[in-house]
Amino acid sequence: MAETETDPPAPPPGPHEGPHEGPNPHENRRQVLYWRLLARLSGAEEQPALESAGVAATEDAGLPAALMDPGVTVDTLVQRFPGLAAEFEALSQAAAGDAAPEDPPAPDGGDVGEQEVRRAALMSKLLLNVFSTGSGDVTAERLSAWQSDAGWLEQAFGHAPGSLRGRPRDGGLGGSLGELEGDLVRRMRLREVLADDDLASRLSPSMSLVEQLLRDKDHLSGTALANAKALIRRYVDEVAEVLRTRVSQASAGTVDRSVPPKRVFRNLDLQRTIWKNLPNWNPEDQRLYVDRLFYRRTAKRIEPARLIVVVDQSGSMVDAMVNCTILASIFTGLPKVDVHLVAYDTRALDLTPWVHDPFETLLRTRLGGGTDGRAALEQVRPKVADPRNTVVVWISDFFEWNERPVFGGMEALHRSGVRFIPVGSVTSGGRQSVNPWFRQRFKDMGTPVLSGHIDKLVFELKNFLG
């Protein structure tokens, strides 16, 4: 039986064939744009036919040819062509499946097919500018431009600029952006950039940059050190503002129902009072006679609670160190909360004297090294004066070289009455790899590892401390 040969797929139209030809010209243009994007991202040499066809498809859709130039940033495009700003911003609506009529109309009354081509061109621009980072040294201006373009891409997927650039998250878009940004930062001659005030001023603070600065801070001095501190301070302040909002919006804890309600007007439960007194309704004179008032219980914790935050400062937990240091400082400002902060790798450091100032705290950390939770336990045990009134938040990936004694110490804290909360991640929205041996034992102990969005930790703490 003779073998049947399969015809190879038809190549995209050449520069002179015209992407507009065929029964569905808009679909042809979109294919050209995506073929060109894939060719660029695959690292293949520039293909003149695809480049020419891409420019033609873009211009046919009423867009500027500069959209095809990867050297032009989105900010520059929007400055030159202000009308594109609304279309870039509308990409998030298209990604969410919003109806096309809500999108900005194409110039000259373009139809829906043309709008789809325009969206394909805009998204191709974002993807190419963000994911094609080249090689070699990176300047401060280049990093700043990439961060801006990444912000536009994050916005196109319905996220706030910067929100997806934490640690890798299950290999998704957020993880890819974080890895790309980290690679760009590593390719910078950071010390030379920091020594120049003008270049340093172009840097936009990010988790990747702060991590590099914290690792390199002991090797900086003079102008470079001052600029490094200024960048860390800016990032800390920006994250702190977000976390303060989340803390203020979280539940304020449970009401202590063992305390009788205070009989004042502001605590009067009017709805319950009416309901309980309905049998006293007199239909003749149309009046409700109230013989008992009901009040809401509002009593909260009287004695101050003690919050002990333990943070693994080894190389794999930098984002947790930054976020939890800031979070601890926020809880320090709350009434009736006594906050302590311990950082550890193979040794432990009590950072409680500086817990109110996350900037100063971070400058005293020493990132990297191994992990030995026994050193942290030695710092924590003396701080537990009243176990029932103490919560220990332990943030780590729990990859300990001596697992059993460390877990034994944590289990002893839990059995003493301490509210023990193991946390595998406190990034802006992701998961951290956690030692499965510890994960299972924490689950068996009734204290499963809390991983994911930092709001989960904020909620747990507010419920205990409120």
Backbone torsions as a table, in degrees:
resi	resn	phi	psi	omega
1	MET	NA	124.7	-175.8
2	ALA	-71.0	142.1	177.2
3	GLU	-72.9	142.2	178.7
4	THR	-95.4	121.7	179.7
5	GLU	-81.4	139.4	178.7
6	THR	-98.3	128.1	180.0
7	ASP	-67.4	137.7	177.9
8	PRO	-67.0	154.2	179.2
9	PRO	-62.4	145.8	-179.4
10	ALA	-67.2	135.1	179.7
11	PRO	-70.4	159.9	176.8
12	PRO	-64.3	157.0	-177.3
13	PRO	-62.1	144.5	177.5
14	GLY	-76.5	177.4	-174.9
15	PRO	-63.2	-24.9	-176.8
16	HIS	-104.7	-6.5	179.4
17	GLU	-76.7	-28.7	177.2
18	GLY	83.2	113.5	179.7
19	PRO	-67.3	-9.6	-177.7
20	HIS	-85.5	-7.3	-176.1
21	GLU	-79.0	158.4	177.2
22	GLY	106.4	174.4	-176.7
23	PRO	-69.4	-25.9	-179.3
24	ASN	-130.2	82.1	-174.4
25	PRO	-62.6	-35.3	-178.7
26	HIS	-65.9	-41.0	178.8
27	GLU	-64.6	-38.1	178.2
28	ASN	-62.5	-42.2	179.4
29	ARG	-63.8	-42.1	179.3
30	ARG	-62.3	-41.7	179.3
31	GLN	-62.2	-40.2	178.7
32	VAL	-60.4	-45.2	-178.3
33	LEU	-63.5	-40.9	-178.6
34	TYR	-74.7	-35.0	174.2
35	TRP	-60.2	-44.6	-179.6
36	ARG	-63.8	-41.6	178.9
37	LEU	-62.4	-47.0	-179.6
38	LEU	-62.3	-39.8	179.3
39	ALA	-62.8	-41.8	-179.9
40	ARG	-66.5	-45.3	-176.3
41	LEU	-71.8	-23.7	-179.6
42	SER	-76.7	-7.7	178.7
43	GLY	85.1	6.0	179.1
44	ALA	-69.9	158.9	178.2
45	GLU	-63.4	150.9	-178.9
46	GLU	-59.0	131.6	-178.7
47	GLN	-104.6	109.4	-175.5
48	PRO	-54.4	-38.8	-177.8
49	ALA	-62.7	-45.2	180.0
50	LEU	-67.2	-39.1	-179.4
51	GLU	-64.0	-44.6	-180.0
52	SER	-65.2	-41.7	179.3
53	ALA	-66.2	-36.8	178.5
54	GLY	-64.9	-43.7	177.6
55	VAL	-62.5	-42.2	180.0
56	ALA	-62.9	-43.1	-179.9
57	ALA	-63.7	-38.2	179.8
58	THR	-66.3	-46.7	-178.8
59	GLU	-67.8	-36.3	177.3
60	ASP	-61.8	-28.3	179.0
61	ALA	-86.9	5.5	177.4
62	GLY	81.5	20.1	179.9
63	LEU	-105.9	154.6	-179.7
64	PRO	-71.9	146.7	179.8
65	ALA	-64.1	-22.7	179.3
66	ALA	-60.5	-18.3	178.8
67	LEU	-64.1	-24.3	-179.1
68	MET	-88.1	-3.4	-177.7
69	ASP	-92.7	109.8	-178.2
70	PRO	-67.0	-12.9	178.6
71	GLY	-82.0	-9.0	179.7
72	VAL	-98.1	124.3	-180.0
73	THR	-77.1	163.3	178.3
74	VAL	-65.4	-38.7	177.9
75	ASP	-58.4	-42.1	179.2
76	THR	-65.0	-42.2	178.6
77	LEU	-60.1	-45.6	-177.9
78	VAL	-65.7	-34.1	176.9
79	GLN	-67.3	-40.0	-178.6
80	ARG	-76.4	-36.6	-176.8
81	PHE	-128.3	80.8	-174.0
82	PRO	-54.1	-28.8	-178.8
83	GLY	-64.6	-19.8	-178.9
84	LEU	-73.7	-21.3	-176.6
85	ALA	-56.4	-47.6	-178.1
86	ALA	-64.4	-34.8	179.9
87	GLU	-70.9	-39.5	175.6
88	PHE	-62.9	-42.0	-179.4
89	GLU	-66.6	-30.4	-178.3
90	ALA	-76.6	-9.7	179.6
91	LEU	-61.0	-31.5	179.3
92	SER	-64.8	-33.3	177.3
93	GLN	-67.5	-40.5	179.5
94	ALA	-66.8	-38.7	179.5
95	ALA	-65.3	-31.4	-180.0
96	ALA	-83.6	-4.1	178.6
97	GLY	86.4	20.2	178.6
98	ASP	-68.4	157.4	-177.1
99	ALA	-65.7	143.2	-179.0
100	ALA	-58.5	-36.2	-179.1
101	PRO	-59.8	-19.5	179.0
102	GLU	-77.1	-17.6	179.9
103	ASP	-73.8	154.7	176.3
104	PRO	-60.7	134.4	-178.6
105	PRO	-68.0	148.2	176.3
106	ALA	-68.9	150.7	178.1
107	PRO	-57.6	152.8	177.2
108	ASP	61.6	27.4	174.7
109	GLY	67.5	36.8	179.2
110	GLY	-58.9	147.7	-177.0
111	ASP	-82.8	-177.2	-176.3
112	VAL	-62.6	-40.6	178.9
113	GLY	-59.2	-40.9	178.7
114	GLU	-67.9	-36.5	177.1
115	GLN	-62.7	-36.7	178.1
116	GLU	-65.4	-38.5	176.4
117	VAL	-63.9	-42.6	179.2
118	ARG	-62.3	-42.2	178.2
119	ARG	-63.9	-39.6	178.7
120	ALA	-62.0	-41.0	179.2
121	ALA	-65.9	-42.1	-179.3
122	LEU	-66.8	-44.3	179.7
123	MET	-67.0	-37.1	176.2
124	SER	-60.6	-39.5	178.2
125	LYS	-60.4	-47.7	-178.7
126	LEU	-63.3	-47.8	-177.1
127	LEU	-62.8	-41.5	-178.5
128	LEU	-68.7	-44.9	-178.9
129	ASN	-63.8	-33.2	-175.6
130	VAL	-87.2	-42.3	-172.3
131	PHE	-94.2	-9.7	175.8
132	SER	-104.8	92.6	-172.8
133	THR	-103.4	-2.3	176.8
134	GLY	68.6	-154.7	-179.3
135	SER	-144.6	177.1	179.0
136	GLY	86.7	-174.2	-177.1
137	ASP	-65.1	150.9	-179.4
138	VAL	-120.2	131.7	177.7
139	THR	-87.5	164.7	176.9
140	ALA	-61.9	-37.5	179.3
141	GLU	-65.3	-39.1	179.5
142	ARG	-66.0	-43.4	179.1
143	LEU	-63.0	-43.6	-179.6
144	SER	-62.1	-40.9	179.3
145	ALA	-65.2	-41.9	179.2
146	TRP	-63.7	-42.8	179.9
147	GLN	-61.2	-37.8	178.3
148	SER	-66.2	-46.1	178.4
149	ASP	-63.0	-39.4	177.9
150	ALA	-62.6	-36.0	176.7
151	GLY	-62.4	-41.0	176.6
152	TRP	-63.5	-40.0	179.7
153	LEU	-66.6	-43.1	177.4
154	GLU	-59.4	-41.1	178.2
155	GLN	-63.5	-37.4	179.5
156	ALA	-64.3	-26.0	177.9
157	PHE	-97.4	13.8	173.7
158	GLY	83.1	21.9	-179.8
159	HIS	-119.9	156.0	177.1
160	ALA	-70.3	143.5	178.0
161	PRO	-54.3	130.1	179.3
162	GLY	92.5	-14.6	-172.8
163	SER	-74.9	-18.1	-178.1
164	LEU	-101.4	8.0	-174.9
165	ARG	-106.6	42.9	173.1
166	GLY	-88.3	-145.7	176.0
167	ARG	-77.4	162.2	-177.7
168	PRO	-54.5	140.9	-177.5
169	ARG	-127.4	91.5	175.4
170	ASP	56.7	27.9	175.6
171	GLY	73.1	10.6	-179.1
172	GLY	-81.5	-165.8	-178.0
173	LEU	-58.9	-43.9	-178.6
174	GLY	-59.3	-43.5	179.1
175	GLY	-63.7	-41.6	-179.8
176	SER	-62.9	-43.5	-179.7
177	LEU	-65.0	-41.3	179.2
178	GLY	-63.1	-41.3	179.5
179	GLU	-67.1	-41.0	178.2
180	LEU	-62.2	-45.3	179.8
181	GLU	-63.2	-42.4	178.2
182	GLY	-60.9	-39.4	178.8
183	ASP	-64.9	-41.5	178.8
184	LEU	-63.6	-41.5	179.4
185	VAL	-63.7	-41.9	179.9
186	ARG	-65.3	-28.4	-179.4
187	ARG	-83.9	-3.0	177.0
188	MET	-80.8	148.6	168.1
189	ARG	-86.3	77.3	-165.7
190	LEU	-61.2	-40.4	-178.1
191	ARG	-64.2	-38.3	178.4
192	GLU	-67.9	-39.1	179.4
193	VAL	-64.8	-44.3	-178.3
194	LEU	-66.3	-28.2	-179.8
195	ALA	-74.2	-11.7	179.5
196	ASP	-109.5	114.0	-176.4
197	ASP	-57.6	-39.3	-177.7
198	ASP	-66.7	-46.4	179.3
199	LEU	-66.0	-41.3	-178.9
200	ALA	-63.5	-33.4	-178.9
201	SER	-67.7	-18.9	-179.8
202	ARG	-84.6	-10.7	-179.7
203	LEU	-74.5	137.1	173.9
204	SER	-102.5	123.1	-176.7
205	PRO	-63.5	139.6	178.9
206	SER	-150.3	169.2	179.4
207	MET	-60.0	-43.1	-179.3
208	SER	-62.2	-42.8	-179.3
209	LEU	-68.0	-43.5	179.1
210	VAL	-61.3	-39.1	178.3
211	GLU	-60.3	-46.3	178.9
212	GLN	-63.3	-39.7	-179.4
213	LEU	-65.5	-41.1	179.7
214	LEU	-66.6	-35.3	178.8
215	ARG	-70.8	-31.8	-172.1
216	ASP	-101.6	-0.2	-170.1
217	LYS	-60.6	-31.3	-178.4
218	ASP	-73.0	-11.3	-179.4
219	HIS	-105.5	7.4	-178.9
220	LEU	-107.9	153.0	177.2
221	SER	-154.6	167.5	175.0
222	GLY	58.3	-132.7	-177.3
223	THR	-61.3	-40.9	-178.7
224	ALA	-61.6	-43.1	-179.6
225	LEU	-67.5	-40.7	179.3
226	ALA	-62.7	-42.3	179.0
227	ASN	-68.7	-36.2	177.6
228	ALA	-63.3	-44.3	179.5
229	LYS	-63.6	-38.5	-180.0
230	ALA	-64.0	-39.6	179.2
231	LEU	-68.3	-41.4	178.0
232	ILE	-63.2	-43.6	179.6
233	ARG	-59.6	-43.6	179.9
234	ARG	-61.4	-44.2	-178.1
235	TYR	-66.7	-43.5	179.4
236	VAL	-59.5	-44.6	-179.0
237	ASP	-64.0	-39.6	-179.7
238	GLU	-65.8	-45.1	180.0
239	VAL	-67.8	-38.9	-179.2
240	ALA	-61.0	-38.5	-179.5
241	GLU	-62.9	-40.7	178.7
242	VAL	-67.0	-44.5	-177.4
243	LEU	-68.6	-34.9	177.1
244	ARG	-59.8	-41.1	179.0
245	THR	-62.9	-41.9	-178.8
246	ARG	-68.4	-37.5	178.1
247	VAL	-66.1	-42.6	-178.2
248	SER	-67.6	-27.9	-178.1
249	GLN	-88.5	-13.6	-177.1
250	ALA	-74.8	164.1	177.9
251	SER	-56.8	142.0	-177.4
252	ALA	-90.1	13.2	177.4
253	GLY	100.6	172.9	-177.5
254	THR	-88.2	151.9	178.6
255	VAL	-80.3	139.2	177.3
256	ASP	-81.1	101.3	-174.6
257	ARG	-80.9	-3.5	175.9
258	SER	-78.2	-12.9	-179.6
259	VAL	-97.8	124.7	179.4
260	PRO	-59.4	147.1	-179.8
261	PRO	-67.0	143.7	176.6
262	LYS	-77.7	126.4	-173.0
263	ARG	-85.6	76.6	174.8
264	VAL	-126.9	159.6	-172.7
265	PHE	-59.5	-39.1	-175.9
266	ARG	-66.1	-18.4	177.9
267	ASN	-96.6	1.3	-178.1
268	LEU	-63.7	125.5	177.1
269	ASP	-92.7	89.2	-172.4
270	LEU	-64.6	-42.6	-177.5
271	GLN	-63.4	-44.5	179.5
272	ARG	-68.1	-36.7	178.8
273	THR	-61.2	-45.4	179.0
274	ILE	-63.8	-44.9	-177.2
275	TRP	-62.3	-44.8	-178.0
276	LYS	-69.8	-24.0	-177.7
277	ASN	-100.7	7.6	-179.8
278	LEU	-57.3	-33.1	176.6
279	PRO	-61.1	-15.9	-179.8
280	ASN	-91.0	8.7	179.7
281	TRP	-68.6	129.8	178.7
282	ASN	-108.3	107.6	-176.9
283	PRO	-69.6	-21.9	-178.1
284	GLU	-69.1	-47.1	180.0
285	ASP	-102.8	6.6	175.4
286	GLN	56.1	47.6	-179.9
287	ARG	-132.5	148.9	174.5
288	LEU	-105.2	119.0	-179.8
289	TYR	-95.0	120.1	-175.7
290	VAL	-99.0	118.2	177.5
291	ASP	-108.2	-2.5	177.9
292	ARG	-151.6	134.2	177.4
293	LEU	-102.7	145.1	178.4
294	PHE	-118.1	138.6	-176.9
295	TYR	-123.1	152.6	177.3
296	ARG	-82.5	142.9	172.4
297	ARG	-82.1	128.7	-177.5
298	THR	-128.3	3.2	-176.0
299	ALA	-67.1	135.6	177.2
300	LYS	-118.7	-173.9	-179.2
301	ARG	-56.9	134.4	-180.0
302	ILE	-98.3	-48.0	-179.6
303	GLU	-78.4	144.9	179.7
304	PRO	-66.6	138.7	176.3
305	ALA	-90.2	152.4	178.6
306	ARG	-108.0	125.3	177.7
307	LEU	-110.3	119.2	177.8
308	ILE	-112.8	114.1	179.6
309	VAL	-102.2	123.1	178.7
310	VAL	-114.4	122.9	-174.5
311	VAL	-123.3	126.1	173.2
312	ASP	-71.2	117.3	-178.6
313	GLN	-102.8	19.0	175.7
314	SER	-68.6	170.6	-170.9
315	GLY	-58.7	-25.0	-175.2
316	SER	-84.5	-3.2	-171.8
317	MET	-125.6	31.9	-175.6
318	VAL	-63.7	-44.5	-178.4
319	ASP	-63.6	-37.3	177.3
320	ALA	-65.0	-38.4	179.3
321	MET	-60.8	-45.8	-178.2
322	VAL	-66.0	-51.2	-176.6
323	ASN	-64.1	-43.0	-176.3
324	CYS	-74.3	-30.5	174.8
325	THR	-63.0	-43.1	178.3
326	ILE	-67.1	-43.4	-179.1
327	LEU	-62.1	-41.5	179.0
328	ALA	-61.5	-39.1	179.7
329	SER	-65.8	-33.4	179.2
330	ILE	-68.6	-44.3	179.0
331	PHE	-67.8	-24.7	175.6
332	THR	-61.1	-31.9	-178.8
333	GLY	-79.9	-5.6	179.9
334	LEU	-84.6	147.9	178.9
335	PRO	-68.2	146.8	174.8
336	LYS	60.7	34.0	175.0
337	VAL	-130.4	122.1	179.0
338	ASP	-104.7	107.2	-171.4
339	VAL	-102.5	135.0	175.0
340	HIS	-126.3	146.0	-177.6
341	LEU	-131.9	126.8	178.8
342	VAL	-126.7	128.4	175.2
343	ALA	-113.0	145.0	-177.5
344	TYR	-150.3	154.0	162.2
345	ASP	-131.7	-100.0	170.7
346	THR	-89.8	-13.4	173.3
347	ARG	-127.9	160.4	-178.3
348	ALA	-113.5	146.9	-179.2
349	LEU	-130.2	123.6	178.5
350	ASP	-84.3	109.9	-176.9
351	LEU	-100.8	13.3	-176.6
352	THR	-55.7	-40.0	-179.3
353	PRO	-59.3	-21.4	-177.6
354	TRP	-113.7	10.9	-172.2
355	VAL	-62.2	-24.7	-179.4
356	HIS	-73.2	-16.1	-177.0
357	ASP	-125.2	95.3	-176.8
358	PRO	-60.6	-29.3	179.0
359	PHE	-63.4	-50.6	179.3
360	GLU	-64.4	-35.5	179.6
361	THR	-63.3	-47.2	-178.2
362	LEU	-63.4	-35.1	179.8
363	LEU	-66.4	-19.7	-179.3
364	ARG	-96.0	-0.1	178.1
365	THR	-80.5	159.3	177.6
366	ARG	-130.4	96.7	-173.7
367	LEU	-75.6	146.2	176.5
368	GLY	105.8	-176.9	178.5
369	GLY	89.2	-175.2	-178.7
370	GLY	-85.9	-162.0	-177.3
371	THR	-139.9	123.3	176.2
372	ASP	-140.4	96.0	-176.1
373	GLY	-65.6	-15.1	179.0
374	ARG	-62.5	-34.6	178.5
375	ALA	-64.1	-39.5	178.5
376	ALA	-68.4	-38.3	179.5
377	LEU	-60.4	-36.6	178.0
378	GLU	-63.3	-31.4	177.3
379	GLN	-78.8	-32.6	-173.6
380	VAL	-78.5	-43.7	-172.3
381	ARG	-52.4	-47.8	-179.3
382	PRO	-64.8	-18.3	-177.8
383	LYS	-82.7	-12.3	-177.9
384	VAL	-90.0	93.5	179.0
385	ALA	-90.8	-39.6	-179.2
386	ASP	-128.5	92.7	-173.5
387	PRO	-54.0	-41.4	-176.6
388	ARG	-68.3	-15.0	-178.8
389	ASN	-112.8	22.4	-175.2
390	THR	-127.7	137.1	173.2
391	VAL	-121.6	131.2	176.9
392	VAL	-112.2	117.9	176.1
393	VAL	-102.8	116.2	-175.5
394	TRP	-113.1	112.0	-176.1
395	ILE	-105.3	117.7	-179.2
396	SER	-168.1	166.3	168.7
397	ASP	-89.8	-5.2	172.8
398	PHE	62.1	29.4	173.3
399	PHE	-89.8	80.2	-176.8
400	GLU	-92.0	145.5	178.5
401	TRP	-81.2	-17.8	178.9
402	ASN	-129.9	80.8	-166.4
403	GLU	-67.2	-48.9	-169.1
404	ARG	-63.2	-46.3	178.5
405	PRO	-64.9	-33.0	179.1
406	VAL	-67.8	-47.4	178.5
407	PHE	-64.1	-37.7	178.1
408	GLY	-58.5	-40.0	177.6
409	GLY	-67.0	-39.6	177.8
410	MET	-66.4	-40.7	179.0
411	GLU	-63.7	-37.6	178.2
412	ALA	-64.0	-39.0	176.2
413	LEU	-61.1	-45.9	-179.0
414	HIS	-62.1	-43.8	-178.2
415	ARG	-67.4	-26.0	-179.6
416	SER	-72.6	-12.4	-179.1
417	GLY	112.7	-3.5	177.6
418	VAL	-67.2	138.9	172.6
419	ARG	-79.6	104.3	-174.7
420	PHE	-100.9	123.8	-178.5
421	ILE	-122.5	102.1	173.9
422	PRO	-80.2	134.2	-176.0
423	VAL	-126.6	126.7	179.9
424	GLY	-93.7	-16.1	-178.6
425	SER	-163.0	139.3	173.0
426	VAL	-136.3	40.3	176.1
427	THR	-78.3	178.9	-179.0
428	SER	-69.7	-8.5	177.4
429	GLY	164.6	72.6	-178.7
430	GLY	-169.0	-176.3	-179.0
431	ARG	-115.0	149.2	175.8
432	GLN	-114.8	140.3	176.7
433	SER	-65.8	127.6	-177.1
434	VAL	-120.2	137.9	177.7
435	ASN	-52.1	116.7	-176.2
436	PRO	-62.3	-28.9	178.2
437	TRP	-61.6	-47.5	177.9
438	PHE	-68.4	-41.2	-177.7
439	ARG	-56.1	-44.8	-178.5
440	GLN	-67.8	-39.7	-178.6
441	ARG	-71.6	-34.4	174.3
442	PHE	-64.1	-39.3	178.4
443	LYS	-63.5	-43.5	178.9
444	ASP	-64.4	-29.7	-178.6
445	MET	-79.0	-9.6	-179.0
446	GLY	87.4	15.1	178.5
447	THR	-130.3	69.3	-176.5
448	PRO	-59.5	150.5	-179.0
449	VAL	-64.2	130.0	177.4
450	LEU	-90.5	117.7	179.4
451	SER	-131.3	152.0	176.3
452	GLY	120.8	-139.0	-173.6
453	HIS	-71.2	143.6	-178.0
454	ILE	-63.1	-21.0	177.9
455	ASP	-59.6	-30.5	178.7
456	LYS	-62.1	-44.6	179.4
457	LEU	-67.2	-41.6	178.4
458	VAL	-58.7	-43.3	-179.4
459	PHE	-63.4	-45.3	-179.6
460	GLU	-61.4	-43.3	-177.2
461	LEU	-69.1	-42.1	179.4
462	LYS	-63.5	-35.8	178.7
463	ASN	-66.3	-36.5	-179.7
464	PHE	-79.4	-39.7	-173.2
465	LEU	-87.6	-16.9	-173.7
466	GLY	-68.3	NA	NA
